[in-house]
Amino acid sequence: MVELSVIRDLVACFGVLAGFSYYVLTVRATRKNQQLQLEARKAQIYSQVYSWFVQTESQVEYMEMLNWEWTDYGDFEKKYGSDNNVLAFAKRGRVWASFELMGMMVREGTIEIKSIYPLHIMTLFHWFKFKDIIAEQRKRYYTPLFYENWEYLVNEMIKHGEKIGDPWTPPATLTRYVPDQ
């Protein structure tokens, strides 16, 4: 005959196994929910980034800035700096901040480079057109990390393009962008 102590021990073992199983299933469900929330958040971020870029106002600002011309940093500041042209300064800040934010999100792993790569032409054209201005501002304003995430994004886009067979070389000059007729 089975003793009461054996039955008690078996019930205790089954209780421990049931509790452990419940814990494992709960942890798995929680992880799955967190993963789904993360994917939903990424989709929302992608949507926000792309929606900004496809707005008419953003496209106008982007193209307008590609057509800016200057001879040196002083000329740039006279034409487009905050002291003389607040609207140009605001447009520049808006466009550049979007590139900086994208770079930060790629660097932190919030979004993947392959997802944002379709915007590489916009990102790269602006970087190579204005990189000397940004370098000068880094020196003048003692901000060596000024737009560092945008620069990181550019480098990652170039690497990704090479990896997928879509290498990009900047034009010799981008002082004025003129599409082929």
Wavefront OBJ file of the C-alpha trace (Angstrom):
o trace
v 0.000 0.000 0.000
v 1.180 3.484 -0.792
v 2.008 5.474 2.235
v 0.561 8.886 2.884
v 4.022 10.501 2.906
v 4.759 9.224 -0.627
v 1.472 10.628 -1.899
v 2.208 13.926 -0.177
v 5.678 14.053 -1.776
v 4.251 13.268 -5.245
v 1.628 16.003 -4.905
v 4.347 18.452 -3.857
v 6.507 17.459 -6.871
v 3.582 17.867 -9.258
v 2.825 21.233 -7.689
v 6.400 22.408 -8.223
v 6.380 21.131 -11.828
v 3.044 22.820 -12.515
v 4.286 26.101 -11.030
v 7.501 25.963 -13.025
v 5.609 25.153 -16.233
v 3.241 28.051 -15.612
v 6.202 30.372 -15.033
v 7.941 29.274 -18.268
v 4.742 29.734 -20.287
v 4.145 33.163 -18.749
v 7.702 34.303 -19.518
v 7.370 33.094 -23.125
v 4.061 34.886 -23.568
v 5.511 38.079 -22.079
v 8.522 37.953 -24.403
v 6.293 37.361 -27.405
v 4.094 40.315 -26.446
v 7.150 42.526 -25.971
v 8.466 41.479 -29.389
v 5.117 42.267 -31.002
v 5.050 45.663 -29.291
v 8.591 46.355 -30.481
v 7.689 45.445 -34.057
v 4.598 47.650 -33.894
v 6.705 50.532 -32.543
v 9.263 50.081 -35.326
v 6.495 50.153 -37.914
v 5.195 53.355 -36.375
v 8.663 54.921 -36.459
v 9.197 53.921 -40.111
v 5.827 55.418 -40.953
v 6.652 58.685 -39.190
v 10.050 59.012 -40.890
v 8.671 58.305 -44.339
v 5.637 60.516 -43.864
v 7.896 63.443 -43.012
v 9.964 62.903 -46.150
v 7.002 62.645 -48.503
v 5.300 65.816 -47.320
v 5.323 68.524 -49.961
v 6.860 71.039 -47.568
v 9.742 68.693 -46.760
v 10.389 67.965 -50.432
v 10.382 71.688 -51.253
v 12.814 72.462 -48.423
v 15.054 69.589 -49.397
v 15.271 70.603 -53.070
v 15.528 74.306 -52.290
v 18.538 73.641 -50.090
v 20.230 71.564 -52.788
v 20.055 74.638 -54.997
v 21.684 76.979 -52.484
v 24.995 78.410 -53.669
v 27.853 80.018 -51.772
v 31.531 80.711 -52.293
v 32.870 80.167 -48.756
v 31.668 79.829 -45.187
v 31.255 83.566 -44.727
v 29.141 83.776 -47.862
v 27.074 80.837 -46.635
v 26.416 82.575 -43.314
v 25.463 85.841 -45.063
v 22.979 84.047 -47.295
v 21.646 81.244 -45.097
v 22.807 81.869 -41.527
v 20.601 82.644 -38.546
v 21.663 86.307 -38.366
v 20.604 87.187 -41.906
v 18.091 84.581 -43.026
v 16.106 83.046 -40.185
v 13.813 81.167 -42.566
v 16.754 79.455 -44.322
v 18.260 78.670 -40.926
v 14.952 77.112 -39.799
v 14.636 75.043 -42.988
v 18.189 73.823 -42.618
v 17.619 72.915 -38.988
v 14.453 71.013 -39.810
v 15.977 68.960 -42.629
v 19.285 68.315 -40.910
v 17.600 67.359 -37.642
v 15.618 64.686 -39.475
v 18.844 63.187 -40.828
v 20.417 63.392 -37.366
v 17.419 61.623 -35.819
v 17.501 58.861 -38.445
v 21.207 58.360 -37.756
v 20.600 58.149 -34.039
v 17.835 55.581 -34.531
v 20.069 53.463 -36.778
v 22.981 53.724 -34.340
v 20.802 52.685 -31.406
v 19.218 49.848 -33.358
v 15.723 51.340 -33.259
v 15.500 51.027 -37.028
v 17.577 48.975 -39.429
v 19.667 50.530 -42.180
v 17.977 48.367 -44.800
v 14.622 49.885 -43.884
v 15.779 53.456 -44.232
v 18.127 52.882 -47.171
v 15.527 53.945 -49.758
v 16.114 57.494 -48.484
v 19.858 57.264 -49.137
v 19.951 59.656 -52.087
v 18.335 62.433 -50.063
v 20.568 61.760 -47.092
v 23.804 61.469 -49.048
v 23.246 64.427 -51.372
v 22.615 66.708 -48.425
v 25.571 65.401 -46.456
v 28.056 65.818 -49.269
v 26.711 69.235 -50.198
v 26.915 70.582 -46.645
v 29.684 68.523 -45.012
v 32.246 71.348 -45.302
v 29.785 73.770 -43.697
v 29.142 71.306 -40.869
v 32.893 70.747 -40.423
v 33.424 74.502 -40.154
v 30.588 74.842 -37.661
v 32.092 72.046 -35.586
v 35.297 74.073 -35.369
v 33.778 77.519 -34.877
v 31.269 76.496 -32.242
v 33.488 73.931 -30.470
v 31.021 71.124 -31.167
v 33.043 68.218 -32.572
v 30.011 65.907 -32.388
v 27.675 68.266 -34.266
v 25.540 66.076 -36.541
v 27.654 63.029 -35.748
v 24.650 60.719 -36.061
v 23.924 62.025 -39.538
v 27.544 61.360 -40.500
v 27.230 57.873 -39.017
v 24.063 57.326 -41.065
v 25.852 58.392 -44.253
v 28.702 55.957 -43.616
v 26.263 53.137 -42.843
v 24.273 53.874 -45.999
v 27.403 53.797 -48.134
v 28.462 50.486 -46.533
v 24.998 49.017 -46.999
v 24.898 50.144 -50.627
v 28.207 48.443 -51.309
v 26.990 45.299 -49.532
v 23.850 45.035 -51.674
v 25.563 45.976 -54.950
v 24.413 49.594 -55.062
v 27.631 51.557 -54.480
v 27.393 55.340 -54.309
v 30.071 57.858 -55.117
v 29.365 61.501 -54.463
v 29.537 63.852 -57.439
v 32.704 65.942 -57.601
v 30.677 68.945 -56.562
v 27.263 69.465 -55.150
v 27.323 73.230 -54.870
v 24.273 73.168 -57.102
v 22.282 70.058 -57.909
v 21.049 70.010 -61.494
v 19.286 66.864 -62.634
v 20.057 65.538 -66.110
v 17.642 66.838 -68.732
l 1 2 3 4 5 6 7 8 9 10 11 12 13 14 15 16 17 18 19 20 21 22 23 24 25 26 27 28 29 30 31 32 33 34 35 36 37 38 39 40 41 42 43 44 45 46 47 48 49 50 51 52 53 54 55 56 57 58 59 60 61 62 63 64 65 66 67 68 69 70 71 72 73 74 75 76 77 78 79 80 81 82 83 84 85 86 87 88 89 90 91 92 93 94 95 96 97 98 99 100 101 102 103 104 105 106 107 108 109 110 111 112 113 114 115 116 117 118 119 120 121 122 123 124 125 126 127 128 129 130 131 132 133 134 135 136 137 138 139 140 141 142 143 144 145 146 147 148 149 150 151 152 153 154 155 156 157 158 159 160 161 162 163 164 165 166 167 168 169 170 171 172 173 174 175 176 177 178 179 180 181
